[in-house]
């Protein structure tokens, strides 16, 4: 055996060793994600069942007409939402709640969003002012404040120069005049009883509850009448169908599971209810981060933990916000890149909470999980999968063992998704058709064959943009509008 042959053998052995010791951790990572999802399934199932059972004994009709101790402002930041803004505002004005107002912040829209509101609700100049209080600051210049001419319509519209979603929401907070504040996406509609259900934890535990988050579902494919979803359905584009399944899994089990564990890490900016006084204490949304809803949730945890205040952040499964998901690949790419960039920015900003016992379950369980299974997930999904396949190809790892491990993790992931559908179906008052359920089950399988890998690439792009320090923006999410009658 000559020197070249010996060298080649040594190099081959070294490569196999490297692949072995990188492929095995990758396999363990995929299995760990599956185990985590399994735990959240169990916790989410318990939480959703308890929440559903509790709703059965609530008299919402009585609550809707009775005076309550906590009034409420709905803040909607709108940028180029002319296709959906009138329907969205109409749905919020008509919600079952005894004392609520609606504040729409037109964040420098370049379309006719403001004109649509002006024509639809006969807006006139208002004497309301945008006044920052506490630690709250508003950066965008206010061009005007309008209100509905009819005093029976509790609608205020703030027109500002474009300053981003976070600052626009802060402007809405600054003009609000109620005990609770709901931040709600202008491209969405709410169920009629959504506010009553979302506010219930505040009424049950007024001293500790500082925030609640509701369920988010895709409105694509649904029929909307007078600002209400009256008929559910699956959208035709497969890109939107896959997102329907994602939302079911993330909210019905993911958020519900974290809430049951007492470590709710994220209240979606699409539908969250907050104590106004707490928002002023933490300064509202951070306009310097693109993941403003996640950052606000972490700021509330940080503020309460540092002051040793007994508090709760609660996910409520029943109140549903219906939002339009992207049907365009380009729009979806921008959305997922932005989400992951925001995840990195917030985790890095609050890195001092990581594994810090001072922050309890948030620091010791929630944040480590988000760093490992949320932030690092796209990197491991792409690089780890490539390493595993390469290790199989060169014989560095037993192919039967590797494929079995991947199959187990994939099978658990599909099972988690199917369970999410069944739990959601059992907890809701509406029923999905058998055909649509079949499509969702098919999506649970198909999403693993390219879709997840593609979104992982987009998420890594967002992370890379953040690491390079490129300019962040809310981005333009083109809306098509939902089907209405």
C-alpha positions as CSV (number, residue, x, y, z in Angstrom):
1,X,0.0,0.0,0.0
2,X,1.6,3.3,-1.1
3,X,1.6,6.6,0.7
4,X,-1.2,8.1,-1.5
5,X,-3.4,5.1,-0.7
6,X,-2.7,5.5,3.0
7,X,-3.4,9.2,2.9
8,X,-6.6,8.6,1.0
9,X,-7.7,6.0,3.6
10,X,-6.9,8.4,6.4
11,X,-8.8,11.2,4.8
12,X,-11.8,9.0,4.1
13,X,-11.9,7.8,7.8
14,X,-11.6,11.4,9.0
15,X,-14.5,12.5,6.8
16,X,-16.6,9.6,8.0
17,X,-15.8,10.4,11.6
18,X,-16.7,14.1,11.2
19,X,-20.0,13.2,9.5
20,X,-20.8,10.7,12.2
21,X,-20.3,13.1,15.0
22,X,-22.3,15.8,13.2
23,X,-25.1,13.6,11.9
24,X,-25.9,12.0,15.3
25,X,-26.4,15.4,17.0
26,X,-28.6,16.4,14.1
27,X,-30.7,13.3,14.5
28,X,-31.0,13.9,18.2
29,X,-32.1,17.5,17.5
30,X,-34.9,16.3,15.2
31,X,-36.0,13.9,17.9
32,X,-35.8,16.6,20.6
33,X,-38.1,18.9,18.5
34,X,-40.6,16.0,18.2
35,X,-40.5,15.4,22.0
36,X,-41.0,19.1,22.6
37,X,-44.0,19.2,20.3
38,X,-45.4,16.2,22.0
39,X,-45.2,17.9,25.4
40,X,-46.9,21.0,24.0
41,X,-49.6,18.8,22.5
42,X,-50.4,17.4,25.9
43,X,-50.3,20.8,27.6
44,X,-52.3,22.4,24.8
45,X,-54.9,19.6,24.9
46,X,-55.4,20.1,28.6
47,X,-55.6,23.9,28.2
48,X,-58.1,23.9,25.3
49,X,-60.3,21.3,27.0
50,X,-60.4,23.4,30.2
51,X,-61.1,26.6,28.2
52,X,-63.8,24.9,26.2
53,X,-65.5,23.5,29.3
54,X,-65.4,26.9,30.9
55,X,-67.1,28.6,28.0
56,X,-70.0,26.1,28.3
57,X,-70.9,27.7,31.7
58,X,-70.4,31.3,30.6
59,X,-73.5,33.4,29.9
60,X,-72.0,35.6,27.2
61,X,-75.4,37.1,26.3
62,X,-75.7,38.5,29.8
63,X,-72.1,39.7,29.9
64,X,-72.6,41.5,26.5
65,X,-75.4,43.7,27.9
66,X,-74.1,44.1,31.5
67,X,-71.8,47.0,32.6
68,X,-68.3,45.7,33.1
69,X,-65.5,47.3,35.1
70,X,-63.0,47.3,32.2
71,X,-63.6,49.4,29.1
72,X,-61.7,48.7,26.0
73,X,-60.0,50.4,23.0
74,X,-59.3,48.5,19.8
75,X,-56.2,49.9,18.0
76,X,-55.7,49.0,14.4
77,X,-52.5,50.1,12.6
78,X,-53.2,50.3,8.8
79,X,-50.8,50.6,6.0
80,X,-52.2,50.3,2.4
81,X,-55.2,48.3,3.6
82,X,-57.9,49.8,1.3
83,X,-59.0,46.4,0.1
84,X,-60.1,45.2,3.6
85,X,-60.2,48.3,5.9
86,X,-63.9,49.1,5.7
87,X,-65.0,45.5,6.4
88,X,-62.5,45.1,9.2
89,X,-63.6,48.3,11.0
90,X,-67.2,47.4,10.5
91,X,-66.6,44.0,12.1
92,X,-64.9,45.6,15.2
93,X,-67.6,48.3,15.7
94,X,-70.3,45.6,15.7
95,X,-68.5,43.4,18.3
96,X,-70.5,42.2,21.3
97,X,-69.0,44.4,24.1
98,X,-70.7,47.0,26.2
99,X,-68.0,49.7,26.2
100,X,-65.4,49.8,23.4
101,X,-64.0,52.3,21.0
102,X,-62.0,51.8,17.8
103,X,-58.9,53.7,17.0
104,X,-57.5,53.3,13.4
105,X,-54.0,54.6,12.8
106,X,-53.4,55.3,9.1
107,X,-49.6,54.9,9.0
108,X,-48.9,57.1,6.0
109,X,-50.7,54.8,3.5
110,X,-49.9,55.5,-0.2
111,X,-53.2,54.0,-1.3
112,X,-56.7,55.3,-0.5
113,X,-57.0,53.7,2.9
114,X,-57.8,57.1,4.5
115,X,-60.3,58.1,1.8
116,X,-62.1,54.7,2.2
117,X,-62.5,55.4,5.9
118,X,-63.5,59.0,5.3
119,X,-66.3,58.1,2.9
120,X,-67.5,55.0,4.7
121,X,-67.8,56.6,8.2
122,X,-68.3,60.3,7.3
123,X,-65.2,61.4,9.2
124,X,-64.8,64.9,10.6
125,X,-62.0,66.6,12.6
126,X,-61.8,65.6,16.2
127,X,-60.6,67.3,19.3
128,X,-58.9,64.1,20.5
129,X,-55.1,64.5,20.9
130,X,-52.2,62.0,20.6
131,X,-50.6,62.5,24.0
132,X,-47.7,60.2,25.1
133,X,-47.8,59.3,28.8
134,X,-45.6,57.3,31.1
135,X,-42.7,55.8,29.2
136,X,-44.5,55.8,25.9
137,X,-43.1,57.8,23.0
138,X,-44.6,58.5,19.6
139,X,-42.1,59.3,16.8
140,X,-44.3,59.7,13.7
141,X,-45.7,63.2,13.0
142,X,-49.5,63.3,13.4
143,X,-51.2,64.9,10.4
144,X,-54.6,64.9,11.9
145,X,-57.2,63.2,14.1
146,X,-60.7,62.4,12.8
147,X,-63.8,60.9,14.2
148,X,-67.1,59.6,12.9
149,X,-69.7,62.4,12.6
150,X,-72.3,60.2,14.2
151,X,-71.5,60.2,18.0
152,X,-73.1,56.7,18.2
153,X,-70.1,55.4,16.1
154,X,-67.1,55.2,18.5
155,X,-64.5,55.5,15.8
156,X,-61.3,57.6,15.9
157,X,-58.9,57.8,13.0
158,X,-55.3,59.0,13.5
159,X,-53.5,60.0,10.3
160,X,-49.7,59.9,10.7
161,X,-46.6,60.0,8.6
162,X,-45.3,56.5,7.9
163,X,-43.2,55.4,10.9
164,X,-43.8,51.7,11.0
165,X,-46.3,49.4,12.5
166,X,-44.9,49.6,16.1
167,X,-44.9,53.4,16.3
168,X,-48.3,53.6,14.6
169,X,-49.7,51.2,17.3
170,X,-48.1,53.5,20.0
171,X,-49.9,56.5,18.4
172,X,-53.2,54.5,18.8
173,X,-52.3,53.7,22.4
174,X,-51.6,57.4,23.1
175,X,-55.0,58.4,21.9
176,X,-56.9,55.6,23.6
177,X,-59.1,56.3,26.6
178,X,-60.1,52.9,28.0
179,X,-58.8,50.4,30.6
180,X,-57.8,47.7,28.2
181,X,-56.2,48.0,24.8
182,X,-56.6,45.5,21.9
183,X,-54.1,45.5,19.1
184,X,-55.7,44.1,16.0
185,X,-54.5,43.8,12.4
186,X,-56.5,45.8,9.9
187,X,-56.4,42.9,7.4
188,X,-58.5,40.8,9.8
189,X,-62.0,40.2,11.2
190,X,-63.0,39.0,14.6
191,X,-65.7,36.7,15.8
192,X,-68.7,38.5,17.3
193,X,-67.9,37.3,20.9
194,X,-64.1,37.6,20.6
195,X,-63.7,40.6,22.9
196,X,-66.0,39.1,25.6
197,X,-64.0,35.9,25.6
198,X,-60.6,37.5,25.5
199,X,-61.4,39.9,28.3
200,X,-62.8,37.1,30.6
201,X,-59.4,36.3,32.3
202,X,-59.1,40.0,33.3
203,X,-62.5,39.8,35.0
204,X,-61.7,36.5,36.7
205,X,-58.3,37.5,37.9
206,X,-58.0,41.4,37.7
207,X,-55.0,41.7,39.9
208,X,-52.7,39.4,38.1
209,X,-53.7,39.1,34.4
210,X,-51.8,41.7,32.4
211,X,-52.3,40.3,28.9
212,X,-54.3,37.8,26.9
213,X,-53.9,36.5,23.4
214,X,-56.5,35.0,21.2
215,X,-56.6,32.4,18.4
216,X,-55.5,33.3,14.9
217,X,-56.9,31.5,11.8
218,X,-56.6,32.1,8.1
219,X,-59.7,33.8,6.5
220,X,-58.6,32.8,3.0
221,X,-61.3,30.5,1.5
222,X,-63.9,31.6,4.1
223,X,-67.1,33.5,3.4
224,X,-67.4,36.8,5.2
225,X,-70.8,38.7,5.6
226,X,-71.0,42.1,7.3
227,X,-67.6,41.6,8.9
228,X,-68.3,38.1,10.2
229,X,-67.0,34.7,9.0
230,X,-70.2,32.8,8.3
231,X,-68.8,29.9,6.4
232,X,-65.4,28.3,6.8
233,X,-63.5,26.8,3.9
234,X,-60.1,25.9,2.6
235,X,-58.5,28.3,0.2
236,X,-57.7,27.0,-3.3
237,X,-54.0,27.9,-3.6
238,X,-51.9,25.2,-1.9
239,X,-49.5,27.9,-0.5
240,X,-52.4,29.3,1.6
241,X,-53.7,25.8,2.5
242,X,-50.3,24.9,4.0
243,X,-50.4,28.1,6.1
244,X,-53.9,27.1,7.4
245,X,-52.3,24.0,8.9
246,X,-49.4,26.0,10.3
247,X,-51.7,28.4,12.1
248,X,-53.7,25.6,13.6
249,X,-50.6,23.9,15.0
250,X,-49.0,27.1,16.3
251,X,-52.0,28.5,18.1
252,X,-54.3,25.6,19.0
253,X,-51.4,23.7,20.6
254,X,-48.3,25.8,20.6
255,X,-49.5,28.9,22.4
256,X,-52.1,26.9,24.4
257,X,-49.3,24.6,25.6
258,X,-47.0,27.5,26.7
259,X,-49.9,29.2,28.4
260,X,-50.7,26.1,30.4
261,X,-47.0,25.8,31.4
262,X,-47.2,29.4,32.7
263,X,-44.6,30.6,30.1
264,X,-46.5,32.1,27.2
265,X,-43.7,33.6,25.2
266,X,-45.6,35.4,22.4
267,X,-48.9,37.2,22.1
268,X,-49.5,37.8,18.4
269,X,-49.8,41.4,17.2
270,X,-52.7,40.2,15.2
271,X,-54.9,39.9,18.3
272,X,-53.8,40.7,21.8
273,X,-55.5,42.4,24.8
274,X,-53.4,44.4,27.3
275,X,-53.8,46.5,30.4
276,X,-53.3,50.1,29.3
277,X,-51.4,51.0,32.5
278,X,-48.9,48.2,31.9
279,X,-48.3,49.2,28.3
280,X,-47.5,52.7,29.5
281,X,-45.1,51.4,32.1
282,X,-43.1,49.4,29.6
283,X,-43.3,52.1,26.9
284,X,-45.5,50.3,24.5
285,X,-44.0,48.7,21.4
286,X,-40.3,49.1,20.6
287,X,-40.2,50.9,17.3
288,X,-36.5,49.8,16.8
289,X,-37.3,46.1,16.4
290,X,-39.3,44.4,13.7
291,X,-40.6,41.7,16.0
292,X,-42.6,44.3,18.0
293,X,-45.3,41.9,19.4
294,X,-42.7,39.4,20.7
295,X,-40.6,42.2,22.2
296,X,-43.6,43.6,24.0
297,X,-44.4,40.2,25.5
298,X,-40.8,39.8,26.7
299,X,-40.8,43.4,28.1
300,X,-43.9,42.6,30.2
301,X,-42.3,39.5,31.5
302,X,-39.1,41.4,32.3
303,X,-40.9,44.3,34.0
304,X,-43.1,42.1,36.2
305,X,-40.3,39.7,37.2
306,X,-37.9,42.5,38.1
307,X,-40.5,43.9,40.4
308,X,-41.5,40.5,41.8
309,X,-45.1,41.2,40.8
310,X,-47.5,38.3,40.6
311,X,-48.8,38.3,37.1
312,X,-50.2,36.1,34.3
313,X,-50.1,36.2,30.5
314,X,-52.9,34.0,29.2
315,X,-53.7,32.4,25.8
316,X,-57.5,32.0,25.3
317,X,-58.4,29.4,22.7
318,X,-62.0,30.4,21.8
319,X,-61.8,34.1,20.6
320,X,-60.8,33.9,17.0
321,X,-59.2,36.5,14.8
322,X,-59.4,35.7,11.1
323,X,-56.5,37.1,9.1
324,X,-55.6,37.0,5.4
325,X,-52.4,34.9,4.8
326,X,-50.2,35.5,1.8
327,X,-51.1,33.6,-1.4
328,X,-48.0,34.9,-3.2
329,X,-44.7,33.2,-2.8
330,X,-42.9,36.6,-2.9
331,X,-45.1,38.1,-0.1
332,X,-44.8,34.9,2.0
333,X,-41.0,35.1,1.6
334,X,-40.9,38.7,2.9
335,X,-43.2,37.8,5.8
336,X,-41.2,34.8,7.0
337,X,-37.9,36.6,6.6
338,X,-39.3,39.5,8.6
339,X,-40.6,37.2,11.3
340,X,-37.3,35.4,11.8
341,X,-35.3,38.6,11.8
342,X,-37.6,39.9,14.5
343,X,-37.1,36.7,16.5
344,X,-33.4,37.2,16.4
345,X,-33.5,40.9,17.4
346,X,-35.8,40.2,20.4
347,X,-33.9,37.2,21.6
348,X,-30.6,39.1,21.4
349,X,-32.1,42.2,23.1
350,X,-33.3,40.1,26.0
351,X,-30.3,37.7,26.1
352,X,-29.7,38.6,29.8
353,X,-32.9,36.7,30.7
354,X,-31.6,33.5,29.1
355,X,-31.0,30.8,31.8
356,X,-31.4,33.5,34.5
357,X,-33.3,32.1,37.5
358,X,-34.5,35.6,38.3
359,X,-37.0,35.2,35.4
360,X,-38.4,31.8,36.4
361,X,-39.9,29.6,33.7
362,X,-39.4,32.3,31.1
363,X,-35.6,32.4,31.6
364,X,-35.1,28.7,32.4
365,X,-37.5,27.0,30.0
366,X,-39.2,29.4,27.5
367,X,-36.1,31.3,26.3
368,X,-33.8,28.2,26.0
369,X,-36.6,26.5,23.9
370,X,-37.0,29.6,21.7
371,X,-33.2,29.9,21.1
372,X,-32.8,26.2,20.4
373,X,-36.0,25.2,18.7
374,X,-37.2,28.4,17.1
375,X,-34.1,30.5,16.2
376,X,-31.8,27.6,15.3
377,X,-34.5,25.4,13.7
378,X,-34.0,26.5,10.1
379,X,-30.2,26.1,10.4
380,X,-30.5,22.6,11.8
381,X,-33.3,21.6,9.4
382,X,-31.2,22.5,6.3
383,X,-27.7,21.8,7.4
384,X,-28.6,18.9,9.7
385,X,-30.6,17.2,7.1
386,X,-27.8,17.6,4.5
387,X,-25.3,16.1,6.9
388,X,-27.5,13.2,7.7
389,X,-28.0,12.3,4.1
390,X,-24.3,12.8,3.3
391,X,-23.4,10.5,6.2
392,X,-25.7,7.9,4.9
393,X,-24.3,8.2,1.4
394,X,-20.6,7.6,2.5
395,X,-21.5,4.9,5.0
396,X,-20.6,6.9,8.1
397,X,-23.9,6.1,9.8
398,X,-26.3,3.1,9.6
399,X,-28.9,4.1,7.0
400,X,-31.7,2.1,8.7
401,X,-31.1,3.8,12.0
402,X,-30.9,7.2,10.5
403,X,-34.0,6.8,8.4
404,X,-35.9,5.3,11.3
405,X,-35.0,8.3,13.5
406,X,-36.0,10.8,10.7
407,X,-39.2,8.8,10.2
408,X,-40.1,8.9,13.9
409,X,-39.6,12.6,14.1
410,X,-41.5,13.2,10.9
411,X,-44.3,10.9,12.1
412,X,-44.6,12.7,15.4
413,X,-44.7,16.0,13.6
414,X,-47.6,14.8,11.4
415,X,-49.4,13.3,14.4
416,X,-49.0,16.6,16.3
417,X,-50.6,18.5,13.3
418,X,-53.5,16.0,13.0
419,X,-54.1,16.2,16.8
420,X,-54.2,20.0,16.6
421,X,-56.9,19.8,14.0
422,X,-59.0,17.3,16.0
423,X,-58.6,19.4,19.2
424,X,-59.5,22.6,17.4
425,X,-62.5,20.9,15.8
426,X,-63.7,19.6,19.2
427,X,-63.3,23.0,20.9
428,X,-65.1,25.1,18.3
429,X,-68.8,25.7,17.7
430,X,-68.5,25.5,13.9
431,X,-67.7,22.4,12.0
432,X,-65.3,21.8,9.1
433,X,-66.4,19.6,6.2
434,X,-64.9,16.1,5.8
435,X,-63.3,17.2,2.5
436,X,-61.6,20.1,4.1
437,X,-60.3,18.0,7.0
438,X,-58.9,15.6,4.4
439,X,-57.1,18.4,2.7
440,X,-55.6,19.5,6.0
441,X,-54.3,16.0,6.8
442,X,-52.8,15.9,3.3
443,X,-51.1,19.3,4.0
444,X,-49.7,17.9,7.2
445,X,-47.8,15.4,5.1
446,X,-47.0,17.5,2.0
447,X,-45.6,20.4,4.0
448,X,-42.5,18.2,4.9
449,X,-41.7,17.7,1.2
450,X,-40.3,21.0,0.3
451,X,-42.4,23.7,1.9
452,X,-40.8,23.5,5.3
453,X,-37.3,23.5,3.7
454,X,-38.2,26.5,1.6
455,X,-39.5,28.5,4.5
456,X,-36.3,27.5,6.4
457,X,-34.3,29.2,3.6
458,X,-36.4,32.3,3.9
459,X,-36.0,32.4,7.7
460,X,-32.2,32.1,7.4
461,X,-32.3,35.0,4.9
462,X,-34.0,37.2,7.6
463,X,-31.5,36.2,10.2
464,X,-28.6,36.9,7.8
465,X,-30.1,40.4,7.1
466,X,-30.2,41.1,10.8
467,X,-26.6,40.0,11.4
468,X,-25.4,42.2,8.5
469,X,-27.3,45.1,10.0
470,X,-29.3,45.9,6.8
471,X,-32.3,48.3,7.2
472,X,-35.4,46.7,8.7
473,X,-38.9,47.5,7.5
474,X,-42.5,46.4,8.1
475,X,-42.6,45.5,4.4
476,X,-45.5,45.7,2.0
477,X,-47.9,42.8,2.4
478,X,-50.2,43.0,-0.7
479,X,-53.8,42.1,0.2
480,X,-56.4,40.6,-2.1
481,X,-59.3,41.1,0.3
482,X,-61.6,38.3,1.5
483,X,-64.8,37.2,0.0
484,X,-67.7,39.3,1.3
485,X,-71.4,39.7,0.8
